[in-house]
Amino acid sequence: MNMSSRLSLIALALSVNSALQAATPDYQPELFQSTKLVYADTFDGPLNKDFWEVRQNTTWAIKDGVLAGSPSSKEFQDKKKASDDPSHAGLKPVIWLKQVPENFVCTMRVRYDGKAYTKGSPLLDIGHHIHTLSFSEKATTLTIKKNVEMLPAESPLFTLNEWHNVAIELKKGTLLLTIDNKKHRFDSKNIDMTGQAQIDFKALDFGGCQIDDVKLWKGL
């Protein structure tokens, strides 16, 4: 083999290696040996309504490459408060990420804005009211099916008014939560996403929510 052919093979090998590295996700899952990308978004275009559903008439818009949410209009709030469904008046931004696999990995940047933890807690619902991750100043709590089981953790914490890198892995029996590289593993026979396909983002009353750089994988 002449020198020119050898250099060509080396260049090809380097190119393939570079491509493989580029295809490797920046987050390495712990609960799955492999994953399949389902959805990724850096919010450089219009909202993908196949994957997102705005709830309670709250206000969501893409601004400067970030999905930003705020409460519903005062008119909607007043109408709901006067109805038989005042709890869904849109006082807090609420949005659903849909098409979430039963076994999944999800990474994202999230920010919840508000004055203090005085009007409830910001939360992520993994499955609608199935696995509720609520965030307070001193603890992160996983509540399963509203009252079946409560699993508090002193770390990782999710503070208000600043961005956090969040990763969630879930398979039956285990939920792994990572916030800014700090991890906590929740193990319970009640952790199960069967029949569920969404993650709900819920901010503080009269607060804000910002979401960016979302990646969602199916765990294999």
ZAZAMAR-289004 format. One record per atom (N, C-alpha, C): x, y, z. Coordinates in steps of 0.001 Angstrom, whole numbers, plus 500000, padded with zeros to 6 digits. Example, Ala and Ser with C-alpha at 12.3 -4.5 7.8 and 13.67 -1.06 7.14 Angstrom:
! residues 2
513190494310507800512300495500507800513200496700507800512850497750507080513670498940507140512900500030507870
This chain:
! residues 220
500851498796500000500000500000500000500883501249500000500641502123499048501473503322498979501070504345500031501900505375500176501681506387501211500362507118501028500000507389499785498758508116499505497540507323499974497563506005499734496436505164500150496348505090501666497507504981502327497522504934503786496942506211504389497342507353503825496832508639504319495322508742504117494827508189502997493386508219502724492623507381503746493188506190504099492540505328505082492537505976506458493657506620506801493730507309508093492703508428508153492595509182507074491625510281507025490201509761507148489917508619506479488584508025506568488286507568507981489279506920508631489084506453510012488827507609510946489569508693510781489361509872511624487986510469511396487538510472510153486219511017509827485112510200510467485230508843510392484226507970510994484206508144512505485390508205513115485474508386514560484853509700514993485117510753514215484533512065514519483024512031514428482508511345513416481050511242513245480414510486514402481090509392514835480559508628515964480540509456517231481595510249517446481638511112518614480536512149518571480280512698517393479228513718517251477860513120517518477697511813517189476395511161517389476181510729518833477230510735519645477111510322521031476443511417521849475380511119522591474720512165523380475625512689524474475454513972524814476302514571525827475974514031527221474800513450527389474420512830528662474505511317528519475215510673529416475356509221529380474407508590530399473393507852529953472407507277530883473017506186531751472407506008532919472847504979533857471882503797533925470607504049533609469610502992533725469435502174532451470037502637531349469842501969530062471186501765529367471311500634528689472532500362527936472578501164526645471402501471526099471343502267524878470044503052524855469985504058523992468795504901523871468542505227522404467312505619522120466935506059520776466313507447520889466881508406520182466392509776520266464977509882519707464090510486520504462692510674520110462444512116519680463078513053520379462780514473520136463905515326520708464255516380519981465241517349520462464823518727519985465011519742520834464574521086520468465407522129521207465920523088520459466601524247521049465763525513520859464527525354520402463546526440520295464059527596519431464517527204518240464935528197517258463838528454516223462732527731516349461623527907515412460306527927516161459194527715515461457881527729516129457723526545517078456792526664518011456536525608518983456022524361518267456652523221518561456263521950517966455065521399518744453891521583518203452671521208518905452428519699518917453235518947518153453152517491518254453698517013519594454582517817520198455217517424521448454837518312522633454233519460522382453909520374523478452427520714523484451844520760524673450438521152524828450329522170525954449920523381525599449730524450526585448456524169527370448514524351528693447383524044529535446911525283530300445624525242530686444991526269531524445085527663530903445142527686529560445146528959528835446318529858529251447366529239529786448530530033530164449273530499528918450159531447529083450800532114527960452205531558527746452453531002526556453760530438526228454208530972524871455473531336524802456024531854523554457518531572523517458039531429522314459480531258522143460107532638521993461031532945522900461704534248522907463206534037523015463934534535522018465400534438522027465876533002522236465214532067521569465626530679521630465253529955522904464290530477523655463848529868524914462321529799524926461773528677525383460328528560525566459971529139526928459225530247526921458940530978528161457442530985528440457096530722529708455703530657530103455363531635531203454141532148531163453623533055532186452155532719532424451549533263533495450153532919533812449175533312532711447952532849532858446883533192531921446472534653532108445629535117531216445159536501531297444251536683532514444132537909532980443267538205534129441818537855533807441414538074532566440043537764532171439756536273532324440707535447531881440531533996532012440525533584533477441409534148534259441476533827535686440166534165536392439645535349536118438391535769536755437238534853536362437224534452535088436155533564534607436230532203535293437456531661535413437627530354536041437322530406537539437745531482538191437502531614539629436011531652539941435235532155539014433792532240539208433064530968538788433811529999538235433207528754537761433338527670538825432975526447538448433115525318539374434484524652539239435419525323538547436761524774538345437824525852538605437821526453539797438757527551540062440216527108540162440451525812540391441835525347540552442615525337539239441914525501538117442585525524536814442469526908536179442678527918536993442528529302536517443764529824535805444805529028535737446004529468535030446835530471535801446802530401537126447608531332537926449096531049537759449433529805537406450818529413537187450974528895535757452116529120535134452335528557533797452333527027533852451620526414532932451547524955532858451659524535531392452550523567531132452676523029529779453059521564529874452626520775528886452934519350528861453899519041527734454915518230528042455740517599527007455149516223526751454747515959525509454025514743525177454927513727524466454349512574524192455027511474523497456242510959524282456148511003525595457233510514526436457140508989526527458214508277526183458159506812526240457980506297527669457568505053527769457368504426529079458694504319529835459743503974529135461109503974529674461865505068528933462382506045529642462904507209528932464062507879529662464747508711528892465734509661529405465358511024528844465330512035529703465025513387529255466024514353529891466666515166529070467560516209529575467044517557529096467298518594529891466789519922529551467398520966530469467284522216530062467583523342530932466250523949531349466080524178532654464805524682533171465068525787534189464191526760534190464259527844535177462840528161535639462634528162536956461367528602537548461619529922538258460825530930537919460974532265538504459831532569539457460150533236540557459157533641541539459836534303542720459038534927543573459606535665544705460080534745545812459308533710546122459673532810547224458795531576547148459136530561547947458328529347548014457157529568548973456345530581548691455246530907549594453883530515549034453821530227547749452551529864547121452675528486546485453083527514547293453277526173546782454696525967546296454899524907545548456226524560545055456187524389543542457226524826542852457324524474541433457531522971541322457075522383540239457166520927540164457245520427538733457642519174538633457578518410537393456744517167537673455706516976536882454895515761536980455389514784535912455918513653536328456373512630535387455224511643535226454440511851534174453134511217534100452173512123534840450969512267534366450038513250534930449598512835536333450127513546537360449840513245538766450285511826539156451297511305538473451772509961538786453040510014539631454080510674539125455327510862539880455590512364539940455263512986541048455367514438541183456657514812541896457553515476541176458778516002541763458530517454542148458400517717543440458168519086543909459430519599544578459697520895544367460957521492544804460709522575545850461373522434546997461322523460548034462747523890548351462883524806549306464209525315549652465094524236550274464488523293551003465280522341551785465205520899551292464312520632550368464161519239549941463536519151548555463824518058547911463141517657546682462339516412547028461058516404546713460186515310547137459525514653545933459602513339545893458868512564544898457602512018545562456452512479545070455164511992545565454529511145544467454162509917544792453647508988543801452133508864543925451458509152542825449998509046542731449294509792543862449750511005544115449183511964545064449370511565546528449077510317546875449173509952548304449604508508548538450036507827547488450433506426547651451768506323548370452716507211548013454041507147548618454716508504548485455487508899549500456231510149549480457690509867549816458595510277548919460015509996549081460792511310549029461145511891550192461892513149550207463393512918550052464084513913549502465537513871549362466090515258549655467156515316550443467768516599550780468554517178549603468890516342548635469644516771547462469291515829546312469265516334545069469616517687544635468458518659544797468775519926545019467781520980545161467650521765543859466487522369543693466198523197542525465847524592543035466768525515542913466545526866543425465816527723542404465133528735542903464377529644542049465283530673541373464775531208540280465362532379539614466765532139539053467055530893538704468301530603538016468132529328537204468932529223536152468860528066535265469466526836535933468864525674535621469410524400536082469426523406534925470466522586534891470521521461533962469886520258534647468832519748534036468046518674534643468075517444533740468251516284534353468150515014533633467274514067534441466381513386533744465496512414534381465584511110533600465840510028534302465761508694533725464700507918534491463892507183533771462857506390534446462669505055533749462692504027534545462231502705534132461442502140535309460660501122535079459802500593536130460615500273537380460233500908538491460900500679539760461953501700540132462386502541539175463479503472539457463297504786538703463540505877539416463608507207538814464925507842539255465749508226538305467030508873538601466928510344538214467093511216539198467010512665538986468401513268539137468798514078538158470064514796538222469796516286538009470295517110538924470200518564538796471612519118538943472101519723537880473451520307537891474490519299538381474415518096537823475375517010538083475247516381539471474294516806540285474025516161541564472844515205541379473001513972541872472038512922541563471349512374542803470120511891542567469428511098543587468610510035542873468731508834543364468002507705542784466838507338543698465632507372543134464429506941543847464085505526543392463972504614544336463588503237544023462278502913544726461319502407543977460029502030544548459277501149543568458564500177544093457730499323543243456598500120542603456321501329543139455225502145542614455644503049541457456927503116541149457387503921540014457099503155538733456220503703537913455762502975536721455065503963535785455556504083534560454969505011533584453998504322532629453608503096532934452662502391532063451396503223531856451039503465530601449837504234530288450019505731530365451213506175530704451505507615530785452433507995529633452381509242529210453211509642528063453525511129528093453726511683529288453934513120529348454731513525530572455334514717530471455954515406531596455297516767531698454784517095532884454096518371533101455030519343533816455133520544533284455893521622533913454896522563534588455067522790535893454155523659536626454971524594537511454826525883537295455599526884538027454842527342539267455393528346539937454714528960541079453547529819540615452569530017541495451497530966541198452106532336540906451681532931539800452115534260539361453616534310539057454223533129538873455639533063538539455843532793537064457065532423536719457400532150535335458144530840535196458187530334533970458921529110533665459626529306532330460878528866532254461635528905531015462252527532530773462195527088529513462661525754529139463523525875527886464626525134527852465498525177526686466249523853526539466757523630525349467655522504525044467102521180525546465916520827525075465252519581525483465676518441524585466023517320525202466294516076524449465545514945525153464872514135524361464072513032524891464448511746524149464828510717524918465198509433524345464299508322524880464105507300524094463511506052524553464620505188525128464432504683526345465425503809526958465266502391526449466376501772526033466353500431525447467092499437526339
